Amino acid sequence: MHLSISCLLVSLVGLAQAVSYRRTDNVVGEEFDDFFEYQAIPDPTFGRVTYVDRTTAVAQNLTFAKDNTFILRADGKQVLLDPSGPGRNSVRIRSRKTFTTHVVVFDVRHMPEGCGTWPAVWETQEEGWPVGGEVDIIEGVNNIGTNAATLHTSPGTFASTSLVQMTFKQQDCNWLVNGNAGCGALMRDQLSFGPSFNANGGGHFAFERTPRYMKVWFWPRSAGNVPRDLGTQYVNPDTWGIPAVFFPDTSCDFEKMFSAHHIIINLSLCGEWAGHPAIYPASCPLTCVEHVNKNPTAFKNAFWDFKAIDIYQRDTRVCKNKSKRSAM
């Protein structure tokens, strides 16, 4: 008798608990360079950065991939003498594939920290933006607060939720409102962003997108409730408990507002958010741009360290309770 692995799992755990997503991509170490493309483009958020291509990034040690490690960082060596010249070298990568309904799990050891930093892991379709929407999964600036998960859309989307695990900054997702602030939700977990996240050894972020809802979970590295199926061939988010951030479709047509998305990872400096005079902390040196120009060693901790990224998509295969005799 021959049974597929998925059918065997279903028979073991029962139909009520059958896994709903199958891993299609396991991105580890050097596989980052195959899964992602480097975007040497002007920063759309007007940051004090110059995004470089893969050849430059590797030559300047701005990216490093080996075994179960992928590093992405900003330059920490050059003093920028020309205040109107190119910004500090940094990296922005985008997945070659696009995704609609899916789950993605980020195993992150370290995220960029420091005055002027603006790290982000997000999904969007850049062509025609904001048509097609944007989902920010991991984002924050200047070591301030906790992780923010945010939706940005064309007019007509409002966030609606009653979860106590999150605090909304704004509920209108329209990019034209409040300087494209989006409908952002701050996680309550103090270990979800910045120096506190890094000091704890990082953690796992997971994002599930469906036509009916979007959810973001976070588990610190030290948490005792990290789901056992993370990093395996199959995951069932229904068993993961209450998400840290939840966006239902009660006030938004997700299928209309969100197209197939790329996954993007980048590190900007200053720009429209981190460098805004009302946001850049008084405790940080100089102005944001002056700090970036003059203090390269201040960015020694401005780096991403990913252990793995796992992408899962709906497992639509149907198991039939049949047995077949194998040929002898």
C-alpha positions as CSV (number, residue, x, y, z in Angstrom):
1,M,0.0,0.0,0.0
2,H,1.3,3.5,-0.9
3,L,0.2,6.6,1.0
4,S,1.6,10.1,0.3
5,I,3.2,11.9,3.3
6,S,0.3,14.4,3.4
7,C,-2.3,11.6,3.4
8,L,-0.4,9.8,6.2
9,L,-0.4,13.0,8.3
10,V,-4.1,13.4,7.8
11,S,-4.7,9.8,8.9
12,L,-2.6,10.4,12.0
13,V,-4.1,13.7,13.2
14,G,-7.6,13.4,11.9
15,L,-9.5,15.5,9.3
16,A,-10.5,18.1,11.9
17,Q,-6.8,18.9,12.5
18,A,-5.5,18.4,9.0
19,V,-2.7,20.8,8.1
20,S,-3.8,23.5,5.7
21,Y,-0.5,24.8,4.2
22,R,2.4,23.0,2.6
23,R,5.9,24.5,2.4
24,T,6.8,25.5,-1.1
25,D,10.0,27.5,-0.4
26,N,12.6,27.0,2.3
27,V,15.1,30.0,2.0
28,V,18.3,29.4,4.0
29,G,21.8,30.8,3.7
30,E,23.0,31.0,0.1
31,E,19.5,30.3,-1.2
32,F,18.6,33.9,-0.4
33,D,20.6,35.0,-3.4
34,D,18.4,32.7,-5.6
35,F,15.1,33.5,-4.1
36,F,15.6,37.3,-4.0
37,E,16.8,39.9,-6.5
38,Y,18.8,43.0,-5.4
39,Q,17.0,46.3,-6.2
40,A,19.6,49.0,-6.9
41,I,16.9,51.7,-7.1
42,P,16.4,55.2,-5.6
43,D,14.8,54.8,-2.1
44,P,11.0,55.5,-2.6
45,T,10.9,56.8,1.0
46,F,13.7,59.3,0.4
47,G,16.1,57.8,2.9
48,R,19.7,58.7,3.2
49,V,20.7,55.5,1.5
50,T,22.0,54.2,-1.8
51,Y,20.7,50.7,-2.5
52,V,23.4,48.7,-4.3
53,D,23.4,45.7,-6.5
54,R,24.5,42.2,-5.5
55,T,28.1,42.5,-6.7
56,T,28.6,45.7,-4.7
57,A,26.8,44.3,-1.7
58,V,29.0,41.2,-1.6
59,A,32.2,43.1,-2.3
60,Q,31.5,45.5,0.6
61,N,30.3,42.8,2.9
62,L,26.8,44.3,3.1
63,T,25.4,40.9,2.5
64,F,26.8,37.5,3.6
65,A,25.3,34.1,3.1
66,K,26.5,30.8,4.5
67,D,25.0,27.7,6.1
68,N,21.9,28.9,8.0
69,T,22.8,32.6,8.0
70,F,21.9,35.5,5.8
71,I,23.2,39.0,6.8
72,L,22.0,42.2,5.3
73,R,23.5,45.5,6.5
74,A,24.2,49.1,5.9
75,D,27.7,50.4,5.3
76,G,29.5,51.2,8.6
77,K,32.9,52.5,7.3
78,Q,32.5,55.5,5.0
79,V,32.1,59.1,6.1
80,L,29.8,60.9,3.6
81,L,31.6,64.1,2.9
82,D,29.1,65.5,0.3
83,P,25.8,66.3,2.1
84,S,24.0,66.4,-1.2
85,G,25.7,63.3,-2.7
86,P,24.8,59.7,-2.6
87,G,23.5,58.2,0.7
88,R,25.1,55.5,2.8
89,N,25.2,52.2,0.9
90,S,22.5,49.7,2.0
91,V,20.5,46.8,0.5
92,R,17.0,46.2,-0.6
93,I,16.0,42.7,-1.9
94,R,12.7,41.5,-3.4
95,S,11.4,38.0,-4.0
96,R,11.4,36.8,-7.6
97,K,8.0,35.1,-6.9
98,T,4.7,36.7,-6.0
99,F,2.1,35.4,-3.5
100,T,-1.6,35.7,-2.7
101,T,-3.0,33.3,-0.2
102,H,0.0,32.1,1.8
103,V,1.8,31.8,5.1
104,V,5.4,33.1,5.5
105,V,7.5,32.5,8.6
106,F,10.6,34.6,9.3
107,D,13.2,33.2,11.7
108,V,15.2,36.3,12.7
109,R,18.2,36.4,15.0
110,H,18.8,40.2,14.8
111,M,17.2,43.2,13.2
112,P,18.8,46.6,12.5
113,E,18.9,49.0,15.5
114,G,20.2,52.5,16.1
115,C,19.3,56.1,15.6
116,G,18.2,56.8,12.1
117,T,17.5,53.2,11.2
118,W,14.3,52.1,9.4
119,P,14.2,48.3,8.9
120,A,11.3,46.7,7.2
121,V,10.0,43.3,6.0
122,W,6.9,43.8,3.9
123,E,4.9,42.7,0.9
124,T,3.6,44.7,-2.1
125,Q,3.3,44.9,-5.9
126,E,5.3,48.1,-6.7
127,E,4.0,48.6,-10.2
128,G,1.0,50.9,-9.9
129,W,1.3,51.3,-6.1
130,P,-0.8,52.0,-4.0
131,V,-3.2,50.0,-6.3
132,G,-2.6,46.4,-5.2
133,G,-2.0,47.3,-1.6
134,E,0.9,46.9,0.8
135,V,1.4,44.9,4.0
136,D,4.2,45.8,6.4
137,I,5.0,42.7,8.6
138,I,8.1,43.9,10.5
139,E,8.8,47.6,10.7
140,G,9.9,50.4,13.0
141,V,12.3,53.3,13.4
142,N,15.0,54.7,15.7
143,N,14.6,51.9,18.3
144,I,11.2,53.3,19.2
145,G,8.5,51.1,20.7
146,T,7.3,47.7,19.5
147,N,6.9,46.2,16.1
148,A,4.3,47.8,13.8
149,A,2.2,45.8,11.3
150,T,0.4,48.0,8.8
151,L,-1.8,48.0,5.7
152,H,-1.5,50.7,3.0
153,T,-4.2,50.8,0.3
154,S,-6.2,52.9,-2.1
155,P,-9.2,54.7,-0.6
156,G,-11.9,52.4,0.9
157,T,-10.2,50.2,3.5
158,F,-10.6,50.5,7.2
159,A,-9.1,48.3,9.9
160,S,-11.5,46.8,12.4
161,T,-10.6,44.6,15.3
162,S,-11.0,44.1,19.1
163,L,-7.8,42.2,19.9
164,V,-6.2,43.3,23.1
165,Q,-2.7,42.2,21.8
166,M,-2.5,45.3,19.6
167,T,-2.9,49.0,19.7
168,F,-4.0,50.8,16.5
169,K,-2.2,54.0,15.5
170,Q,-4.9,54.7,12.8
171,Q,-7.7,52.7,11.3
172,D,-8.0,54.3,7.9
173,C,-5.7,52.4,5.5
174,N,-6.0,55.0,2.7
175,W,-2.5,56.1,1.7
176,L,-3.8,59.7,1.2
177,V,-4.6,60.0,4.9
178,N,-2.1,61.4,7.4
179,G,0.9,61.2,5.1
180,N,0.5,57.5,4.1
181,A,0.5,56.4,7.8
182,G,-1.7,53.4,6.9
183,C,-3.8,51.4,9.4
184,G,-0.9,50.4,11.6
185,A,-1.1,48.2,14.7
186,L,1.5,48.2,17.4
187,M,2.3,44.8,19.0
188,R,2.1,44.7,22.8
189,D,5.1,42.5,23.2
190,Q,8.1,44.6,24.2
191,L,10.5,42.0,22.7
192,S,9.1,42.4,19.2
193,F,11.4,45.2,18.0
194,G,14.8,46.9,18.3
195,P,17.4,46.3,21.0
196,S,15.1,44.3,23.2
197,F,14.4,41.9,20.3
198,N,18.1,41.5,19.6
199,A,19.1,41.1,23.3
200,N,16.7,38.2,23.5
201,G,18.2,36.4,20.5
202,G,15.4,37.5,18.1
203,G,12.4,35.3,17.4
204,H,9.8,34.2,14.9
205,F,7.3,36.3,12.9
206,A,4.6,34.7,10.9
207,F,2.1,36.2,8.5
208,E,-1.0,34.6,7.0
209,R,-2.9,36.2,4.1
210,T,-6.2,34.9,2.9
211,P,-9.1,36.6,1.0
212,R,-11.0,36.9,4.4
213,Y,-8.3,38.1,6.8
214,M,-4.6,38.8,7.5
215,K,-2.8,37.8,10.7
216,V,0.6,38.4,12.1
217,W,2.1,36.4,15.0
218,F,5.3,37.0,17.0
219,W,7.1,34.5,19.3
220,P,10.2,35.7,21.1
221,R,13.2,33.3,21.0
222,S,12.7,32.5,24.7
223,A,8.9,31.9,24.4
224,G,7.6,28.5,25.5
225,N,4.7,28.6,23.1
226,V,6.5,28.6,19.8
227,P,4.4,26.3,17.5
228,R,6.1,22.9,16.9
229,D,5.2,22.9,13.2
230,L,7.3,26.0,12.4
231,G,10.0,25.1,10.0
232,T,8.4,21.8,9.1
233,Q,6.8,20.7,5.8
234,Y,3.3,21.5,6.9
235,V,1.8,24.2,9.1
236,N,-1.7,24.8,10.5
237,P,-2.1,28.4,11.7
238,D,-5.4,27.6,13.3
239,T,-3.4,26.0,16.1
240,W,-1.1,28.9,16.8
241,G,-3.4,30.8,19.1
242,I,-4.5,34.5,19.0
243,P,-2.4,36.5,16.6
244,A,-0.5,39.6,17.7
245,V,-2.2,41.6,14.9
246,F,-5.5,40.7,13.1
247,F,-7.0,42.4,10.1
248,P,-10.4,41.0,9.1
249,D,-12.2,41.8,5.9
250,T,-15.2,43.4,7.6
251,S,-14.4,46.8,6.3
252,C,-12.3,45.9,3.2
253,D,-12.5,43.8,0.1
254,F,-9.2,42.1,0.4
255,E,-9.5,40.4,-3.0
256,K,-10.1,43.8,-4.7
257,M,-7.5,45.8,-2.7
258,F,-4.6,43.4,-2.6
259,S,-2.9,41.9,-5.6
260,A,-0.2,39.2,-5.8
261,H,2.7,40.5,-3.7
262,H,6.5,40.3,-3.7
263,I,8.3,39.9,-0.3
264,I,10.7,42.8,0.3
265,I,13.4,43.2,2.9
266,N,15.3,46.4,3.2
267,L,17.2,48.8,5.5
268,S,16.6,52.5,5.0
269,L,18.1,55.4,7.0
270,C,16.2,58.6,7.9
271,G,13.7,59.2,5.1
272,E,10.1,60.2,5.5
273,W,9.5,58.3,8.8
274,A,12.8,57.8,10.7
275,G,14.1,61.2,9.7
276,H,11.0,63.2,10.3
277,P,11.8,66.0,12.8
278,A,8.8,64.9,15.0
279,I,10.0,61.3,15.0
280,Y,13.8,61.4,15.2
281,P,14.5,61.4,18.9
282,A,16.0,64.3,20.7
283,S,18.3,61.8,22.5
284,C,19.9,60.9,19.1
285,P,22.9,63.0,17.9
286,L,22.7,65.8,15.4
287,T,20.0,65.7,12.8
288,C,19.2,62.4,11.3
289,V,20.9,63.1,8.0
290,E,24.0,64.6,9.7
291,H,24.2,61.6,11.9
292,V,24.1,59.2,8.9
293,N,26.7,61.3,7.0
294,K,29.2,61.7,9.8
295,N,29.0,58.6,12.1
296,P,29.5,55.4,10.1
297,T,30.5,53.4,13.2
298,A,27.1,54.1,14.8
299,F,25.7,51.6,12.3
300,K,27.7,48.5,13.4
301,N,24.4,47.0,14.8
302,A,22.3,48.1,11.8
303,F,22.0,44.6,10.2
304,W,19.5,41.8,9.6
305,D,20.4,38.3,10.5
306,F,18.0,35.7,9.1
307,K,18.2,32.0,10.0
308,A,15.4,31.1,7.5
309,I,12.3,32.1,5.7
310,D,9.7,29.5,5.0
311,I,6.8,30.1,2.6
312,Y,3.7,27.9,2.7
313,Q,0.8,27.7,0.3
314,R,-2.6,26.0,0.4
315,D,-2.3,22.2,0.1
316,T,-5.2,21.5,-2.3
317,R,-4.4,17.8,-2.8
318,V,-7.1,15.4,-1.8
319,C,-6.4,12.1,0.0
320,K,-8.4,9.2,-1.0
321,N,-8.7,6.3,1.4
322,K,-7.6,3.7,-1.0
323,S,-4.9,1.1,-0.9
324,K,-3.1,-0.3,-3.8
325,R,-1.0,-3.3,-4.2
326,S,2.5,-2.5,-5.1
327,A,4.2,-4.3,-8.0
328,M,6.6,-6.9,-6.8
